[in-house]
């Protein structure tokens, strides 16, 4: 896969290849993370987009159906509630107990709307009044008649027709995907996708695979994508994970800050709520399901080397009790995961993703400076894990680093495990106008090492001068 960025943050007209392991180096504030954010936003926004759209259609319909009782006067609404308590299930869900929507399959919302409309049409004023005479004694309007009831019912039926029309007016989901892409980019870049110095400039992001365009997004003034073509049958990845903070594994994630699906199930988190990559990872880790025994046996056989290396660093397993996650060592002792060493948390995230089966040859894993919390010895081990992800699982990895030791470990491991031909190295270089280009240095890493040595040499010279005084 190749991703090309133009006017994205501080990156100007630059592209990188991701086909196995891609490493980007550079100084702080050199745009190393920009390509990862852009790639994450595009891949995540269309990940399972049909399922997300189905949930959103369901939520939209349910939210607006709850307004139907308000088309009637208060006492009529109360009478209808009492009347509906023994009537059709669709009437009960709308007029009596919205929790009944939990029993409706998201894929069946069209049938539900059709059934509800039919049941509503058949509701007769005289039947409601005769059965629920109690409420009529409290009517504010004693002249409320069958004619007025039919008018109110007619308005509510028209409202149902409008709901049906709204959830079916984008059958190809092109507008839905445009908004998902725009919103995800906006969240990842905190509303500043375009260069800060040129906020009205045209932004373009293009993803190609095998010489064919997969996605092409053009934004201007923060608007909807222009020139967007839905060619998602060629999308190169089925899922994406972005890791830049080991502490996400310990966070007590509070979903109350997000709106859940109308079914009130955490597995159906409302996809209208576009999550930043850290919150998305928290959610996934919290709800991650381990493989069953058969799947584990198959995975262990296939990923033998990476399992052995991972268990050498982190031999235990992860268990959840009372909504708290623990690391269970080989001695059976359970340690709250928040008490794990910070470096061990990085390995923990990788192990969870591997053991859940979420990483595959169709996955993109983005690691932003993962070495920051690792001792040099563990940097070497982590580099081996990354290379084995590419070698054994076939996962695609986009990684940024500013560590000479970690870069050397990655370079050595790609040679040891013979994936050098699937590895690309780039250096983020600032131009005179403060924009950044990604320069391919895969054939010669000397410029990267020379850049790393500068800081060390300065301090070494200073130290020698002081000690020699």
C-alpha positions as CSV (number, residue, x, y, z in Angstrom):
1,X,0.0,0.0,0.0
2,X,1.1,3.5,-0.6
3,X,-0.3,6.6,1.1
4,X,0.3,10.1,-0.3
5,X,-0.2,13.2,1.7
6,X,-0.4,16.8,0.5
7,X,-0.9,19.7,2.9
8,X,-1.7,17.4,5.8
9,X,-0.4,19.1,8.9
10,X,3.2,20.0,8.1
11,X,3.6,17.3,5.5
12,X,3.8,18.6,1.9
13,X,3.4,16.4,-1.2
14,X,5.0,13.3,0.2
15,X,4.3,9.5,0.1
16,X,5.4,6.3,1.8
17,X,5.0,2.6,1.1
18,X,3.6,0.3,3.7
19,X,4.2,-3.3,2.7
20,X,5.4,-5.2,5.8
21,X,7.4,-2.9,8.1
22,X,7.7,0.8,7.5
23,X,9.9,2.9,9.8
24,X,9.9,6.7,10.0
25,X,12.6,8.6,11.8
26,X,13.2,12.2,12.4
27,X,13.5,14.9,15.0
28,X,10.8,16.0,17.4
29,X,8.1,18.0,15.7
30,X,9.1,16.7,12.3
31,X,5.7,15.2,11.3
32,X,6.6,11.6,12.0
33,X,3.2,10.9,13.5
34,X,1.2,12.7,10.8
35,X,1.1,9.9,8.3
36,X,0.1,7.5,11.0
37,X,-2.9,9.7,12.0
38,X,-3.9,10.1,8.4
39,X,-3.7,6.4,7.7
40,X,-5.5,5.5,10.9
41,X,-8.3,8.0,10.2
42,X,-9.0,6.7,6.7
43,X,-8.8,3.0,7.4
44,X,-10.8,3.3,10.7
45,X,-13.5,5.4,9.2
46,X,-14.4,2.7,6.7
47,X,-13.8,-0.3,8.9
48,X,-17.0,-2.3,9.1
49,X,-18.8,0.7,7.7
50,X,-21.8,-1.2,6.6
51,X,-22.4,-2.6,10.1
52,X,-21.8,0.8,11.6
53,X,-24.3,2.4,9.2
54,X,-26.9,-0.3,10.1
55,X,-26.5,0.5,13.8
56,X,-26.8,4.3,13.1
57,X,-29.9,3.8,11.0
58,X,-31.4,1.8,13.9
59,X,-30.5,4.5,16.4
60,X,-31.8,7.3,14.2
61,X,-35.2,5.5,13.8
62,X,-35.5,4.6,17.5
63,X,-34.6,8.1,18.7
64,X,-37.3,9.7,16.4
65,X,-39.9,7.0,17.1
66,X,-39.8,8.0,20.7
67,X,-41.2,11.4,19.6
68,X,-44.4,9.8,18.3
69,X,-46.4,10.0,21.6
70,X,-45.8,13.8,21.7
71,X,-48.0,14.2,18.6
72,X,-51.0,13.6,20.9
73,X,-52.4,15.7,23.9
74,X,-51.2,14.6,27.3
75,X,-54.3,12.6,28.4
76,X,-54.7,11.0,24.9
77,X,-51.0,10.0,25.2
78,X,-51.7,8.4,28.6
79,X,-54.8,6.6,27.2
80,X,-52.7,5.4,24.2
81,X,-50.0,4.1,26.6
82,X,-52.6,2.2,28.6
83,X,-54.3,0.9,25.5
84,X,-51.0,-0.1,23.9
85,X,-49.9,-2.1,27.0
86,X,-51.9,-5.1,25.7
87,X,-51.6,-4.3,22.0
88,X,-49.1,-5.0,19.3
89,X,-45.4,-5.2,20.4
90,X,-44.4,-2.3,18.1
91,X,-47.0,0.0,19.8
92,X,-45.8,-1.1,23.2
93,X,-42.2,-0.3,22.3
94,X,-43.1,3.2,21.2
95,X,-45.9,4.1,23.7
96,X,-45.1,2.0,26.8
97,X,-41.6,0.7,27.2
98,X,-38.7,1.8,25.0
99,X,-36.6,-1.0,26.5
100,X,-38.5,-3.4,24.2
101,X,-36.3,-2.0,21.4
102,X,-33.5,-4.1,22.9
103,X,-35.3,-7.1,21.5
104,X,-35.3,-5.7,18.0
105,X,-32.5,-6.8,15.7
106,X,-30.8,-3.8,14.2
107,X,-31.2,-5.3,10.7
108,X,-35.0,-5.5,11.2
109,X,-35.6,-1.8,11.8
110,X,-37.3,-1.5,8.3
111,X,-39.7,-4.3,9.1
112,X,-40.4,-2.8,12.6
113,X,-41.2,0.6,11.1
114,X,-43.6,-1.0,8.6
115,X,-45.3,-3.1,11.3
116,X,-45.6,-0.1,13.6
117,X,-47.1,2.1,10.9
118,X,-49.6,-0.6,10.1
119,X,-50.5,-1.0,13.8
120,X,-50.8,2.8,14.2
121,X,-53.1,3.1,11.2
122,X,-55.5,0.5,12.8
123,X,-55.7,2.3,16.2
124,X,-59.3,3.4,16.5
125,X,-60.3,6.5,18.5
126,X,-63.6,5.0,19.8
127,X,-61.8,1.8,20.9
128,X,-59.2,3.7,22.8
129,X,-61.8,6.0,24.4
130,X,-64.2,3.2,25.4
131,X,-61.4,1.0,26.8
132,X,-59.6,3.8,28.7
133,X,-62.5,6.1,29.8
134,X,-60.6,7.1,33.0
135,X,-58.3,9.5,31.1
136,X,-61.1,11.3,29.3
137,X,-62.3,12.9,32.5
138,X,-59.0,14.8,32.8
139,X,-58.9,16.2,29.2
140,X,-58.0,19.9,28.9
141,X,-60.0,20.0,25.7
142,X,-63.4,18.4,26.2
143,X,-64.1,18.9,22.5
144,X,-61.3,16.6,21.5
145,X,-63.0,14.3,18.9
146,X,-62.4,11.5,16.6
147,X,-61.6,14.0,13.8
148,X,-58.9,15.6,15.9
149,X,-57.5,12.2,16.9
150,X,-57.3,11.2,13.2
151,X,-55.5,14.5,12.4
152,X,-52.9,13.8,15.1
153,X,-52.6,10.2,14.0
154,X,-52.1,11.4,10.5
155,X,-49.3,13.7,11.5
156,X,-47.6,10.8,13.4
157,X,-47.9,8.5,10.4
158,X,-46.4,11.1,8.1
159,X,-43.6,11.4,10.7
160,X,-43.0,7.6,10.4
161,X,-42.9,7.9,6.6
162,X,-40.3,10.7,7.0
163,X,-38.2,8.4,9.3
164,X,-38.4,5.6,6.7
165,X,-37.4,8.0,3.9
166,X,-34.5,9.4,5.9
167,X,-32.9,6.1,6.8
168,X,-33.1,5.0,3.1
169,X,-32.0,8.1,1.3
170,X,-28.3,7.1,1.1
171,X,-28.5,3.5,-0.2
172,X,-24.9,3.4,-1.4
173,X,-23.7,5.0,1.9
174,X,-21.5,7.4,0.0
175,X,-22.6,10.5,2.1
176,X,-22.3,8.4,5.2
177,X,-18.7,7.4,4.4
178,X,-17.8,11.0,3.5
179,X,-19.0,12.2,6.9
180,X,-17.2,9.3,8.7
181,X,-13.9,10.2,6.9
182,X,-14.3,13.9,7.5
183,X,-15.2,13.4,11.2
184,X,-12.4,10.9,11.9
185,X,-9.8,13.1,10.4
186,X,-11.2,16.1,12.3
187,X,-10.9,14.1,15.6
188,X,-7.4,12.8,15.0
189,X,-6.0,16.2,14.0
190,X,-8.1,18.2,16.6
191,X,-9.7,20.1,13.8
192,X,-6.4,21.1,12.2
193,X,-5.9,18.7,9.3
194,X,-4.7,21.5,7.0
195,X,-1.5,23.4,7.7
196,X,-1.9,25.8,10.6
197,X,-0.3,28.6,8.5
198,X,-2.5,27.8,5.5
199,X,-5.9,26.6,7.1
200,X,-7.8,27.2,3.9
201,X,-5.5,25.2,1.6
202,X,-6.6,22.1,-0.2
203,X,-5.8,18.9,1.7
204,X,-5.4,15.6,-0.2
205,X,-4.8,12.0,1.0
206,X,-4.6,9.1,-1.4
207,X,-4.3,5.4,-0.6
208,X,-3.4,3.1,-3.4
209,X,-2.7,-0.7,-3.5
210,X,-1.3,-2.7,-6.3
211,X,-1.4,0.4,-8.5
212,X,-5.1,0.9,-8.0
213,X,-6.7,3.7,-6.0
214,X,-8.5,2.6,-2.9
215,X,-9.4,6.0,-1.3
216,X,-8.9,9.5,-2.4
217,X,-10.0,12.3,-0.1
218,X,-9.8,16.0,-0.8
219,X,-10.7,18.5,1.9
220,X,-10.9,22.3,1.7
221,X,-11.9,24.7,4.5
222,X,-12.7,21.7,6.7
223,X,-15.6,20.7,4.4
224,X,-16.8,17.4,3.1
225,X,-14.5,15.3,1.0
226,X,-14.5,16.4,-2.6
227,X,-13.6,14.1,-5.4
228,X,-14.3,11.1,-3.1
229,X,-15.0,7.9,-4.9
230,X,-16.2,4.8,-3.1
231,X,-13.9,2.1,-4.3
232,X,-13.8,0.3,-0.9
233,X,-13.9,-3.2,-2.5
234,X,-10.1,-2.6,-2.9
235,X,-9.4,-1.3,0.6
236,X,-6.1,-2.8,1.7
237,X,-6.8,-3.4,5.4
238,X,-9.8,-4.8,7.3
239,X,-8.8,-3.2,10.6
240,X,-6.3,-0.8,12.2
241,X,-4.8,-0.2,15.6
242,X,-2.8,2.8,16.7
243,X,-0.6,2.5,19.9
244,X,1.2,5.5,21.3
245,X,0.4,5.2,25.0
246,X,1.0,2.1,27.1
247,X,-1.3,3.4,29.9
248,X,-4.5,2.8,27.9
249,X,-4.3,-0.8,29.0
250,X,-5.0,0.2,32.6
251,X,-7.6,2.9,32.2
252,X,-11.0,2.4,33.8
253,X,-12.9,3.3,30.6
254,X,-16.1,5.2,31.4
255,X,-18.6,4.6,28.6
256,X,-21.0,7.0,30.3
257,X,-19.2,9.8,28.4
258,X,-20.3,8.2,25.1
259,X,-23.8,7.5,23.8
260,X,-24.3,3.8,23.4
261,X,-26.5,2.3,20.7
262,X,-30.3,2.4,21.3
263,X,-29.9,-1.3,22.3
264,X,-27.8,-0.2,25.2
265,X,-25.1,-2.7,24.6
266,X,-21.4,-1.9,24.8
267,X,-20.7,-4.1,21.8
268,X,-22.9,-1.7,19.9
269,X,-21.2,1.6,20.8
270,X,-22.8,4.3,18.8
271,X,-20.6,4.8,15.8
272,X,-21.9,8.4,15.5
273,X,-19.4,9.0,18.3
274,X,-16.1,9.1,16.5
275,X,-13.4,8.0,18.9
276,X,-9.8,9.3,19.0
277,X,-7.4,6.4,18.5
278,X,-6.6,6.1,22.2
279,X,-10.2,5.9,23.3
280,X,-10.9,3.4,20.5
281,X,-8.0,1.2,21.7
282,X,-9.3,1.4,25.3
283,X,-12.7,0.3,24.2
284,X,-11.3,-2.6,22.2
285,X,-9.0,-3.8,25.0
286,X,-11.8,-3.6,27.5
287,X,-14.1,-5.7,25.4
288,X,-11.5,-8.0,23.9
289,X,-12.5,-11.7,23.7
290,X,-9.8,-14.4,23.9
291,X,-9.7,-17.1,21.3
292,X,-11.4,-20.4,22.2
293,X,-9.2,-23.5,22.8
294,X,-9.3,-24.7,19.2
295,X,-8.4,-21.2,17.9
296,X,-5.6,-21.0,20.5
297,X,-4.1,-24.3,19.4
298,X,-4.2,-23.2,15.7
299,X,-2.7,-19.8,16.6
300,X,0.1,-21.2,18.7
301,X,1.1,-23.6,15.9
302,X,1.1,-20.8,13.4
303,X,2.7,-18.1,15.5
304,X,5.1,-20.3,17.4
305,X,8.2,-18.0,17.4
306,X,6.4,-14.9,18.4
307,X,4.5,-16.8,21.1
308,X,7.8,-18.1,22.5
309,X,9.5,-14.7,22.4
310,X,6.5,-13.0,24.0
311,X,6.2,-15.5,26.8
312,X,9.9,-15.1,27.5
313,X,9.1,-11.5,28.4
314,X,5.6,-11.8,29.6
315,X,4.7,-15.4,30.4
316,X,1.4,-14.9,32.1
317,X,-2.2,-14.4,30.9
318,X,-4.8,-11.7,31.4
319,X,-8.0,-12.2,33.3
320,X,-10.9,-9.9,34.1
321,X,-12.7,-9.9,37.4
322,X,-15.3,-7.4,38.5
323,X,-14.5,-5.1,35.5
324,X,-10.8,-5.1,36.6
325,X,-8.1,-6.6,34.4
326,X,-5.3,-8.6,36.0
327,X,-2.1,-10.1,34.9
328,X,-1.9,-13.7,36.1
329,X,1.6,-14.9,36.4
330,X,2.8,-18.5,35.9
331,X,2.7,-18.9,39.8
332,X,-1.0,-18.1,39.8
333,X,-0.5,-14.7,41.5
334,X,-2.8,-11.9,40.1
335,X,-1.5,-8.4,39.7
336,X,-3.7,-5.5,38.8
337,X,-2.6,-4.5,35.4
338,X,-2.1,-0.9,36.5
339,X,0.8,-2.2,38.7
340,X,2.7,-3.7,35.8
341,X,5.9,-2.0,34.7
342,X,5.2,0.6,32.1
343,X,7.4,-1.2,29.6
344,X,5.5,-4.4,30.3
345,X,2.3,-2.6,29.4
346,X,3.6,-2.1,25.9
347,X,4.2,-5.9,25.6
348,X,0.8,-6.5,27.2
349,X,-1.1,-4.6,24.5
350,X,0.7,-6.5,21.8
351,X,0.0,-9.8,23.5
352,X,-3.7,-9.0,23.9
353,X,-4.1,-8.1,20.3
354,X,-2.3,-11.3,19.2
355,X,-4.2,-13.6,21.6
356,X,-7.6,-12.1,20.6
357,X,-6.9,-13.0,17.0
358,X,-7.4,-9.3,16.0
359,X,-4.1,-9.0,14.2
360,X,-3.9,-10.6,10.7
361,X,-2.4,-10.2,7.3
362,X,-5.2,-7.6,6.7
363,X,-4.3,-5.5,9.7
364,X,-2.5,-2.2,9.9
365,X,-0.6,-1.7,13.2
366,X,0.6,1.8,13.9
367,X,3.3,2.2,16.7
368,X,4.2,5.7,17.5
369,X,7.6,5.8,19.3
370,X,7.0,2.5,21.2
371,X,10.5,2.5,22.6
372,X,10.0,5.5,24.9
373,X,9.3,3.4,28.0
374,X,11.6,0.5,27.2
375,X,15.1,-0.3,28.5
376,X,17.5,-0.9,25.6
377,X,17.4,-4.7,26.3
378,X,13.6,-4.6,26.0
379,X,13.8,-2.4,23.0
380,X,15.7,-5.2,21.3
381,X,13.0,-7.7,22.3
382,X,10.2,-5.4,21.2
383,X,11.9,-4.9,17.8
384,X,12.0,-8.7,17.5
385,X,8.2,-8.9,18.3
386,X,7.5,-6.3,15.7
387,X,9.4,-8.1,13.0
388,X,7.8,-11.4,13.9
389,X,4.4,-9.8,13.5
390,X,5.3,-9.1,9.9
391,X,7.0,-12.4,9.4
392,X,4.6,-14.8,11.0
393,X,1.2,-13.0,11.0
394,X,1.7,-11.0,7.9
395,X,0.6,-7.9,9.7
396,X,1.6,-4.5,8.2
397,X,3.3,-2.2,10.7
398,X,3.9,1.6,10.5
399,X,6.4,2.6,13.2
400,X,8.0,5.9,14.2
401,X,11.1,6.2,16.3
402,X,13.9,8.6,17.4
403,X,16.0,5.9,19.1
404,X,19.3,4.9,17.6
405,X,19.3,1.6,19.5
406,X,15.8,0.7,18.5
407,X,16.4,1.5,14.9
408,X,19.5,-0.7,14.9
409,X,17.5,-3.5,16.5
410,X,14.8,-3.2,13.9
411,X,17.4,-3.2,11.1
412,X,19.2,-6.2,12.5
413,X,16.0,-8.2,13.1
414,X,14.7,-7.6,9.6
415,X,17.9,-9.2,8.3
416,X,17.8,-12.0,10.8
417,X,14.2,-13.0,9.9
418,X,14.7,-12.2,6.2
419,X,12.0,-9.5,5.7
420,X,14.5,-6.9,4.5
421,X,12.7,-6.8,1.1
422,X,9.4,-6.0,3.0
423,X,10.9,-3.2,5.0
424,X,11.0,0.5,4.2
425,X,12.9,3.3,6.1
426,X,12.1,7.0,5.8
427,X,13.5,10.1,7.3
428,X,11.3,13.1,7.9
429,X,13.2,16.2,6.6
430,X,12.1,19.8,7.1
431,X,12.4,22.1,4.2
432,X,13.1,25.9,4.4
433,X,9.4,26.7,4.5
434,X,8.9,24.5,7.6
435,X,7.1,21.8,5.7
436,X,8.2,18.2,5.8
437,X,8.9,15.6,3.2
438,X,9.5,11.8,3.8
439,X,12.7,10.8,2.2
440,X,13.2,7.1,1.4
441,X,16.5,6.0,2.9
442,X,15.9,2.2,2.8
443,X,19.1,1.6,0.8
444,X,21.4,3.6,3.1
445,X,20.6,4.3,6.7
446,X,23.7,6.4,7.3
447,X,21.8,9.7,7.1
448,X,19.5,8.5,9.9
449,X,22.4,7.3,12.2
450,X,24.3,10.6,11.5
451,X,21.3,12.6,12.6
452,X,21.0,10.5,15.8
453,X,24.7,10.9,16.6
454,X,24.6,14.7,16.6
455,X,23.0,15.0,20.0
456,X,25.3,12.4,21.5
457,X,28.4,14.0,20.0
458,X,27.5,17.4,21.4
459,X,27.1,16.1,24.9
460,X,30.2,13.9,24.6
461,X,32.3,16.9,23.5
462,X,30.8,19.0,26.4
463,X,31.6,16.2,28.8
464,X,35.2,15.7,27.6
465,X,35.8,19.5,27.8
466,X,34.5,19.6,31.4
467,X,36.3,16.5,32.6
468,X,39.5,17.7,30.8
469,X,39.5,21.1,32.6
